[in-house]
Amino acid sequence: MKVFTYGQYIKCIHTLRLNAVMQLAEESATYNLNQVEKKYSHDKLIKNILQDKKEATQFINQFIEPREKVKEEQLIRYTNSYITKKYKSKEPDLVYRLKNQDVFFLIEHQSTIDHNMPFRMLNYCLDIMQEWSRNKKIGKNTSYPIVVPIVIYTGSQKWKMPKNFREKQIGDYVFERYKIDLEYNFIDINKLPRQILLQKDSMFSYIMFLEKAERTKELVENLEIMIQSTQNEKILKELVNIISYLLENVLEKEIQQKLLAKIERKVGEKDMDRLEYLIQNMKEDRRRDIQQGKEASKRIIAKNMLNKKLDEKIILETTELKKEELEKIKKELAVAG
């Protein structure tokens, strides 16, 4: 298990100074904030799964393998308040802390290759250390925290980036001892055997199993294997959500129904009635989100056209907005101006 200790933190700030690191982060680091979503929307799904403390506990114990197993009641979700507004767009996916211990688990999910990952993980660890020390009274008996940095990679390309920040620093043997030694734990979906993932029987491991599918046919086969393999009702119910919601536009209707029928036989009709109700609600929510997105687009177009002093009649015809709505937008622009 790779960790980031206070000693490494001190070495880091004495070598580069924290302000210099942050300045370099802003000037030199490039982050693609508009990365294309994975075709099965698993980016958000993985984060949502690991927000569940039980799943996060299983994940840490199964994939990081600490000497003593972490218990669910020990994990506390650490808020992202330690990230300043200036760096809000670069915050990590998830941070957990052990209750009554200054041990942090920093989890970052990557579906594409990021050549700047060692530097990003260094910055995240520094941020956590900074926040921890902000309200502390440091004395001679102070014990400093440990950060366990974790990167989950689900991309298809081979990850060739170094996993230690020191490998990204210049090769100057004279100042070799001043290099910053930060290595992150790396979980590569491509190197996890399917059978091992199924044996772990957790929602996270099953999502990783799905990630291995490269074509729709293989995706369906993996879903069938998952349904057959698990007896965990919580996982089966979550698979209903995935098949009905996330894969709605990926799988044919007939295939969806066959997969749901297989789950129904395992879960039982009583629970399936409630699941069908939840599915309908999710679809309604999605339709509502799409409609809200369309309305927001109309408002943006109307604002642009008003700024260009175009005729209101043309704006109303183009956007199909009501006159009352256009008047509200005009007032908003007037206040903003």
One Martini backbone bead per residue (centre of mass of N, CA, C, O) as a GRO file, in nm:
protein
  337
    1MET     BB    1   0.092   0.038   0.026
    2LYS     BB    2   0.058   0.365  -0.065
    3VAL     BB    3   0.199   0.666   0.088
    4PHE     BB    4   0.149   0.998   0.244
    5THR     BB    5   0.359   1.178   0.438
    6TYR     BB    6   0.480   1.428   0.628
    7GLY     BB    7   0.773   1.401   0.539
    8GLN     BB    8   0.707   1.441   0.238
    9TYR     BB    9   0.574   1.715   0.270
   10ILE     BB   10   0.819   1.869   0.380
   11LYS     BB   11   1.002   1.804   0.142
   12CYS     BB   12   0.826   1.945  -0.064
   13ILE     BB   13   0.812   2.244   0.055
   14HIS     BB   14   1.130   2.270   0.061
   15THR     BB   15   1.174   2.232  -0.247
   16LEU     BB   16   0.914   2.415  -0.382
   17ARG     BB   17   0.697   2.522  -0.241
   18LEU     BB   18   0.365   2.552  -0.229
   19ASN     BB   19   0.317   2.804  -0.407
   20ALA     BB   20   0.477   2.698  -0.648
   21VAL     BB   21   0.306   2.451  -0.700
   22MET     BB   22   0.036   2.604  -0.750
   23GLN     BB   23   0.138   2.778  -0.980
   24LEU     BB   24   0.220   2.544  -1.164
   25ALA     BB   25  -0.058   2.416  -1.179
   26GLU     BB   26  -0.188   2.660  -1.332
   27GLU     BB   27   0.026   2.701  -1.572
   28SER     BB   28   0.099   2.382  -1.663
   29ALA     BB   29  -0.162   2.245  -1.608
   30THR     BB   30  -0.380   2.022  -1.786
   31TYR     BB   31  -0.745   2.004  -1.795
   32ASN     BB   32  -1.002   1.802  -1.906
   33LEU     BB   33  -1.334   1.911  -1.849
   34ASN     BB   34  -1.457   1.774  -2.140
   35GLN     BB   35  -1.476   1.484  -2.123
   36VAL     BB   36  -1.571   1.207  -2.255
   37GLU     BB   37  -1.800   0.995  -2.191
   38LYS     BB   38  -1.866   0.704  -2.120
   39LYS     BB   39  -2.077   0.493  -2.290
   40TYR     BB   40  -2.195   0.390  -1.984
   41SER     BB   41  -2.158   0.604  -1.752
   42HIS     BB   42  -1.926   0.506  -1.530
   43ASP     BB   43  -1.799   0.744  -1.395
   44LYS     BB   44  -2.040   0.818  -1.207
   45LEU     BB   45  -2.098   0.536  -1.098
   46ILE     BB   46  -1.837   0.487  -0.940
   47LYS     BB   47  -1.869   0.727  -0.751
   48ASN     BB   48  -2.148   0.646  -0.635
   49ILE     BB   49  -2.059   0.378  -0.514
   50LEU     BB   50  -1.816   0.501  -0.329
   51GLN     BB   51  -2.020   0.670  -0.146
   52ASP     BB   52  -2.060   0.406  -0.027
   53LYS     BB   53  -1.929   0.283   0.259
   54LYS     BB   54  -1.945  -0.019   0.205
   55GLU     BB   55  -1.805  -0.013  -0.072
   56ALA     BB   56  -1.549   0.136   0.019
   57THR     BB   57  -1.458  -0.079   0.219
   58GLN     BB   58  -1.433  -0.312   0.019
   59PHE     BB   59  -1.235  -0.177  -0.170
   60ILE     BB   60  -0.999  -0.134   0.027
   61ASN     BB   61  -0.972  -0.437   0.118
   62GLN     BB   62  -0.947  -0.569  -0.180
   63PHE     BB   63  -0.731  -0.352  -0.330
   64ILE     BB   64  -0.529  -0.245  -0.088
   65GLU     BB   65  -0.468  -0.421   0.160
   66PRO     BB   66  -0.457  -0.382   0.457
   67ARG     BB   67  -0.343  -0.516   0.744
   68GLU     BB   68  -0.609  -0.390   0.850
   69LYS     BB   69  -0.927  -0.400   0.839
   70VAL     BB   70  -1.177  -0.205   0.739
   71LYS     BB   71  -1.448  -0.042   0.882
   72GLU     BB   72  -1.736   0.111   0.818
   73GLU     BB   73  -1.743   0.291   1.092
   74GLN     BB   74  -1.457   0.432   1.023
   75LEU     BB   75  -1.575   0.584   0.789
   76ILE     BB   76  -1.528   0.922   0.656
   77ARG     BB   77  -1.649   1.173   0.482
   78TYR     BB   78  -1.455   1.399   0.305
   79THR     BB   79  -1.469   1.701   0.225
   80ASN     BB   80  -1.416   1.962  -0.035
   81SER     BB   81  -1.337   2.225   0.140
   82TYR     BB   82  -1.016   2.217   0.094
   83ILE     BB   83  -1.090   2.334  -0.175
   84THR     BB   84  -1.045   2.586  -0.352
   85LYS     BB   85  -1.193   2.776  -0.585
   86LYS     BB   86  -0.947   2.781  -0.776
   87TYR     BB   87  -0.950   2.431  -0.757
   88LYS     BB   88  -1.237   2.299  -0.801
   89SER     BB   89  -1.189   2.155  -1.092
   90LYS     BB   90  -0.942   1.962  -0.934
   91GLU     BB   91  -1.086   1.767  -0.771
   92PRO     BB   92  -1.133   1.491  -0.625
   93ASP     BB   93  -1.358   1.243  -0.605
   94LEU     BB   94  -1.249   1.104  -0.321
   95VAL     BB   95  -1.267   1.131   0.051
   96TYR     BB   96  -1.136   0.954   0.329
   97ARG     BB   97  -1.166   0.894   0.686
   98LEU     BB   98  -1.052   0.785   0.982
   99LYS     BB   99  -1.173   0.734   1.274
  100ASN     BB  100  -0.960   0.880   1.501
  101GLN     BB  101  -0.782   0.922   1.234
  102ASP     BB  102  -0.502   1.040   1.023
  103VAL     BB  103  -0.645   0.880   0.765
  104PHE     BB  104  -0.636   0.894   0.408
  105PHE     BB  105  -0.856   0.844   0.120
  106LEU     BB  106  -0.763   0.885  -0.220
  107ILE     BB  107  -0.995   0.901  -0.500
  108GLU     BB  108  -0.927   0.833  -0.853
  109HIS     BB  109  -1.087   0.852  -1.171
  110GLN     BB  110  -0.983   0.697  -1.492
  111SER     BB  111  -1.063   0.687  -1.859
  112THR     BB  112  -0.800   0.845  -1.919
  113ILE     BB  113  -0.507   0.969  -2.012
  114ASP     BB  114  -0.275   1.130  -1.772
  115HIS     BB  115   0.034   1.289  -1.772
  116ASN     BB  116  -0.036   1.453  -1.482
  117MET     BB  117  -0.097   1.260  -1.240
  118PRO     BB  118   0.139   1.285  -1.035
  119PHE     BB  119   0.083   1.590  -0.986
  120ARG     BB  120  -0.210   1.577  -0.896
  121MET     BB  121  -0.167   1.391  -0.649
  122LEU     BB  122   0.020   1.581  -0.504
  123ASN     BB  123  -0.181   1.815  -0.472
  124TYR     BB  124  -0.394   1.664  -0.309
  125CYS     BB  125  -0.212   1.593  -0.069
  126LEU     BB  126  -0.141   1.884   0.003
  127ASP     BB  127  -0.428   1.983   0.061
  128ILE     BB  128  -0.484   1.793   0.298
  129MET     BB  129  -0.251   1.885   0.475
  130GLN     BB  130  -0.331   2.181   0.492
  131GLU     BB  131  -0.611   2.141   0.620
  132TRP     BB  132  -0.523   1.984   0.871
  133SER     BB  133  -0.322   2.230   0.979
  134ARG     BB  134  -0.499   2.488   1.008
  135ASN     BB  135  -0.635   2.395   1.318
  136LYS     BB  136  -0.355   2.333   1.441
  137LYS     BB  137  -0.150   2.256   1.721
  138ILE     BB  138   0.182   2.255   1.697
  139GLY     BB  139   0.388   2.008   1.843
  140LYS     BB  140   0.618   1.781   1.963
  141ASN     BB  141   0.365   1.549   1.976
  142THR     BB  142   0.290   1.554   1.691
  143SER     BB  143   0.087   1.375   1.465
  144TYR     BB  144   0.087   1.287   1.137
  145PRO     BB  145  -0.053   1.230   0.847
  146ILE     BB  146  -0.206   1.002   0.608
  147VAL     BB  147  -0.196   0.932   0.253
  148VAL     BB  148  -0.400   0.734   0.024
  149PRO     BB  149  -0.332   0.701  -0.304
  150ILE     BB  150  -0.584   0.655  -0.573
  151VAL     BB  151  -0.604   0.486  -0.896
  152ILE     BB  152  -0.864   0.441  -1.134
  153TYR     BB  153  -0.843   0.244  -1.434
  154THR     BB  154  -1.075   0.227  -1.747
  155GLY     BB  155  -0.914   0.219  -1.989
  156SER     BB  156  -0.783   0.091  -2.304
  157GLN     BB  157  -0.520   0.205  -2.271
  158LYS     BB  158  -0.201   0.202  -2.197
  159TRP     BB  159  -0.034   0.262  -1.897
  160LYS     BB  160   0.278   0.472  -1.906
  161MET     BB  161   0.284   0.609  -1.649
  162PRO     BB  162   0.415   0.712  -1.381
  163LYS     BB  163   0.370   0.644  -1.014
  164ASN     BB  164   0.605   0.855  -0.960
  165PHE     BB  165   0.704   1.176  -0.925
  166ARG     BB  166   1.019   1.146  -0.944
  167GLU     BB  167   1.006   1.050  -1.254
  168LYS     BB  168   0.921   1.364  -1.346
  169GLN     BB  169   1.194   1.452  -1.273
  170ILE     BB  170   1.488   1.553  -1.305
  171GLY     BB  171   1.816   1.400  -1.388
  172ASP     BB  172   1.983   1.506  -1.105
  173TYR     BB  173   2.232   1.375  -0.911
  174VAL     BB  174   2.301   1.614  -0.716
  175PHE     BB  175   1.962   1.641  -0.639
  176GLU     BB  176   1.825   1.363  -0.575
  177ARG     BB  177   1.742   1.395  -0.258
  178TYR     BB  178   1.505   1.624  -0.343
  179LYS     BB  179   1.307   1.442  -0.426
  180ILE     BB  180   0.971   1.349  -0.467
  181ASP     BB  181   0.807   1.081  -0.285
  182LEU     BB  182   0.522   0.981  -0.486
  183GLU     BB  183   0.310   0.698  -0.466
  184TYR     BB  184   0.048   0.546  -0.629
  185ASN     BB  185  -0.225   0.361  -0.634
  186PHE     BB  186  -0.287   0.110  -0.896
  187ILE     BB  187  -0.594   0.042  -1.084
  188ASP     BB  188  -0.622  -0.195  -1.348
  189ILE     BB  189  -0.868  -0.330  -1.533
  190ASN     BB  190  -0.688  -0.491  -1.746
  191LYS     BB  191  -0.544  -0.671  -1.490
  192LEU     BB  192  -0.828  -0.790  -1.414
  193PRO     BB  193  -0.967  -1.071  -1.369
  194ARG     BB  194  -1.280  -1.184  -1.403
  195GLN     BB  195  -1.291  -1.395  -1.171
  196ILE     BB  196  -1.198  -1.206  -0.945
  197LEU     BB  197  -1.433  -1.004  -0.964
  198LEU     BB  198  -1.660  -1.210  -0.901
  199GLN     BB  199  -1.552  -1.305  -0.619
  200LYS     BB  200  -1.594  -1.024  -0.469
  201ASP     BB  201  -1.897  -0.935  -0.473
  202SER     BB  202  -1.920  -0.629  -0.580
  203MET     BB  203  -2.019  -0.348  -0.729
  204PHE     BB  204  -1.743  -0.258  -0.824
  205SER     BB  205  -1.648  -0.527  -0.957
  206TYR     BB  206  -1.887  -0.536  -1.161
  207ILE     BB  207  -1.820  -0.275  -1.310
  208MET     BB  208  -1.542  -0.373  -1.400
  209PHE     BB  209  -1.656  -0.608  -1.562
  210LEU     BB  210  -1.814  -0.427  -1.764
  211GLU     BB  211  -1.564  -0.262  -1.871
  212LYS     BB  212  -1.453  -0.510  -2.050
  213ALA     BB  213  -1.652  -0.433  -2.254
  214GLU     BB  214  -1.638  -0.362  -2.618
  215ARG     BB  215  -1.921  -0.487  -2.683
  216THR     BB  216  -2.250  -0.549  -2.678
  217LYS     BB  217  -2.234  -0.856  -2.664
  218GLU     BB  218  -2.038  -0.861  -2.419
  219LEU     BB  219  -2.218  -0.702  -2.228
  220VAL     BB  220  -2.447  -0.908  -2.215
  221GLU     BB  221  -2.278  -1.146  -2.115
  222ASN     BB  222  -2.185  -1.008  -1.850
  223LEU     BB  223  -2.467  -0.967  -1.732
  224GLU     BB  224  -2.543  -1.267  -1.721
  225ILE     BB  225  -2.311  -1.355  -1.535
  226MET     BB  226  -2.384  -1.171  -1.296
  227ILE     BB  227  -2.670  -1.277  -1.243
  228GLN     BB  228  -2.571  -1.573  -1.191
  229SER     BB  229  -2.345  -1.521  -0.961
  230THR     BB  230  -2.534  -1.358  -0.779
  231GLN     BB  231  -2.715  -1.318  -0.442
  232ASN     BB  232  -2.721  -1.013  -0.427
  233GLU     BB  233  -2.984  -0.798  -0.409
  234LYS     BB  234  -2.852  -0.522  -0.433
  235ILE     BB  235  -2.709  -0.583  -0.701
  236LEU     BB  236  -2.958  -0.664  -0.866
  237LYS     BB  237  -3.101  -0.387  -0.837
  238GLU     BB  238  -2.872  -0.224  -0.969
  239LEU     BB  239  -2.892  -0.369  -1.245
  240VAL     BB  240  -3.164  -0.256  -1.315
  241ASN     BB  241  -3.072   0.038  -1.337
  242ILE     BB  242  -2.859  -0.005  -1.557
  243ILE     BB  243  -3.042  -0.134  -1.776
  244SER     BB  244  -3.281   0.091  -1.767
  245TYR     BB  245  -3.088   0.356  -1.776
  246LEU     BB  246  -2.785   0.350  -1.880
  247LEU     BB  247  -2.873   0.120  -2.123
  248GLU     BB  248  -3.120   0.220  -2.291
  249ASN     BB  249  -2.938   0.315  -2.566
  250VAL     BB  250  -2.779   0.026  -2.604
  251LEU     BB  251  -3.015  -0.163  -2.565
  252GLU     BB  252  -3.241  -0.361  -2.659
  253LYS     BB  253  -3.554  -0.413  -2.554
  254GLU     BB  254  -3.551  -0.725  -2.555
  255ILE     BB  255  -3.291  -0.757  -2.390
  256GLN     BB  256  -3.378  -0.608  -2.141
  257GLN     BB  257  -3.620  -0.794  -2.070
  258LYS     BB  258  -3.454  -1.055  -2.034
  259LEU     BB  259  -3.273  -0.953  -1.805
  260LEU     BB  260  -3.503  -0.871  -1.609
  261ALA     BB  261  -3.626  -1.155  -1.590
  262LYS     BB  262  -3.382  -1.289  -1.453
  263ILE     BB  263  -3.395  -1.112  -1.201
  264GLU     BB  264  -3.684  -1.173  -1.115
  265ARG     BB  265  -3.634  -1.478  -1.049
  266LYS     BB  266  -3.433  -1.402  -0.810
  267VAL     BB  267  -3.591  -1.178  -0.642
  268GLY     BB  268  -3.893  -1.140  -0.709
  269GLU     BB  269  -4.203  -1.005  -0.757
  270LYS     BB  270  -4.238  -0.807  -0.523
  271ASP     BB  271  -3.974  -0.640  -0.576
  272MET     BB  272  -4.028  -0.577  -0.881
  273ASP     BB  273  -4.258  -0.380  -0.846
  274ARG     BB  274  -4.080  -0.164  -0.711
  275LEU     BB  275  -3.869  -0.142  -0.939
  276GLU     BB  276  -4.061  -0.047  -1.164
  277TYR     BB  277  -4.129   0.216  -1.022
  278LEU     BB  278  -3.835   0.326  -1.016
  279ILE     BB  279  -3.787   0.323  -1.318
  280GLN     BB  280  -4.010   0.521  -1.396
  281ASN     BB  281  -3.896   0.756  -1.228
  282MET     BB  282  -3.622   0.774  -1.376
  283LYS     BB  283  -3.739   0.837  -1.657
  284GLU     BB  284  -3.880   1.096  -1.571
  285ASP     BB  285  -3.627   1.243  -1.477
  286ARG     BB  286  -3.484   1.236  -1.750
  287ARG     BB  287  -3.695   1.390  -1.914
  288ARG     BB  288  -3.678   1.643  -1.737
  289ASP     BB  289  -3.378   1.704  -1.784
  290ILE     BB  290  -3.398   1.741  -2.090
  291GLN     BB  291  -3.602   1.973  -2.084
  292GLN     BB  292  -3.428   2.165  -1.915
  293GLY     BB  293  -3.198   2.177  -2.122
  294LYS     BB  294  -3.363   2.306  -2.350
  295GLU     BB  295  -3.448   2.563  -2.197
  296ALA     BB  296  -3.160   2.664  -2.143
  297SER     BB  297  -3.080   2.694  -2.442
  298LYS     BB  298  -3.292   2.905  -2.518
  299ARG     BB  299  -3.190   3.123  -2.323
  300ILE     BB  300  -2.906   3.155  -2.442
  301ILE     BB  301  -2.995   3.233  -2.727
  302ALA     BB  302  -3.159   3.481  -2.645
  303LYS     BB  303  -2.926   3.641  -2.517
  304ASN     BB  304  -2.750   3.659  -2.772
  305MET     BB  305  -2.966   3.805  -2.946
  306LEU     BB  306  -2.999   4.053  -2.762
  307ASN     BB  307  -2.697   4.144  -2.773
  308LYS     BB  308  -2.742   4.178  -3.105
  309LYS     BB  309  -3.019   4.335  -3.152
  310LEU     BB  310  -3.251   4.162  -3.218
  311ASP     BB  311  -3.550   4.089  -3.305
  312GLU     BB  312  -3.805   3.973  -3.108
  313LYS     BB  313  -3.962   3.809  -3.314
  314ILE     BB  314  -3.725   3.629  -3.399
  315ILE     BB  315  -3.664   3.513  -3.119
  316LEU     BB  316  -3.943   3.378  -3.071
  317GLU     BB  317  -3.934   3.195  -3.327
  318THR     BB  318  -3.663   3.047  -3.267
  319THR     BB  319  -3.717   2.958  -2.946
  320GLU     BB  320  -4.026   2.938  -2.845
  321LEU     BB  321  -4.080   3.158  -2.656
  322LYS     BB  322  -4.227   3.342  -2.434
  323LYS     BB  323  -4.273   3.670  -2.376
  324GLU     BB  324  -4.241   3.658  -2.066
  325GLU     BB  325  -3.962   3.517  -2.074
  326LEU     BB  326  -3.815   3.738  -2.234
  327GLU     BB  327  -3.854   3.963  -2.025
  328LYS     BB  328  -3.689   3.829  -1.802
  329ILE     BB  329  -3.422   3.822  -1.960
  330LYS     BB  330  -3.398   4.129  -1.996
  331LYS     BB  331  -3.382   4.193  -1.691
  332GLU     BB  332  -3.127   4.027  -1.633
  333LEU     BB  333  -2.943   4.189  -1.828
  334ALA     BB  334  -2.984   4.463  -1.693
  335VAL     BB  335  -2.865   4.385  -1.417
  336ALA     BB  336  -2.588   4.277  -1.523
  337GLY     BB  337  -2.523   4.560  -1.675
   0.00000   0.00000   0.00000
